Amino acid sequence: MSLRSSVAAKLVMTASAAALLAVAPGWTTSAWASVATPQATHPAHHVSVSGTWKGSYTGTFSGTFKLTWQLAKSKLSGTIKISGFGNEATPIHGALQGTSIHFGTVGSEAITYSGSVSGTSMSGTWKLEASGHVGGTGSWNASKSS
């Protein structure tokens, strides 16, 4: 290899590295690893919510709950046991779209939950409505137990 081609090869490599750093300056540090990936690239089937979840709720009322979910496509079905309602198993249905989750109870006291799922945890807000009137609001969180 001649001196001229050796210098030319080094110039090409240096220019390529400089171009890469100019295009992606955050790649020179670990900062690029913390950049959030858009949720649209993660289809709903990548989030595993089937199984048992234990959580708590706070706000107008507070207590604990246990969810048991089955996921079919983006539809959720299962049961919820809420400490404030005697831990009676109540059928519950909902939907999972990407990482967004929405579910609620059916009956005279409709409690609706909305939030997001991340790995083995989820959290969000809840609202209790009875006869068209809001009877309570607050936040909730849960962790997957099995």
Secondary structure, 3 states (H helix, E strand, C coil): CCHHHHHHHHHHHHHHHHHHHHHCHHHHCHHHHHCCCCHHHCCHHHCCCCEEEEEEEEECCCEEEEEEEEEECCEEEEEEEEHHHCCCEEEEEEEEECCEEEEEECCCCEEEEEEEEECCEEEEEEEEEECCEEEEEEEEEEEECC
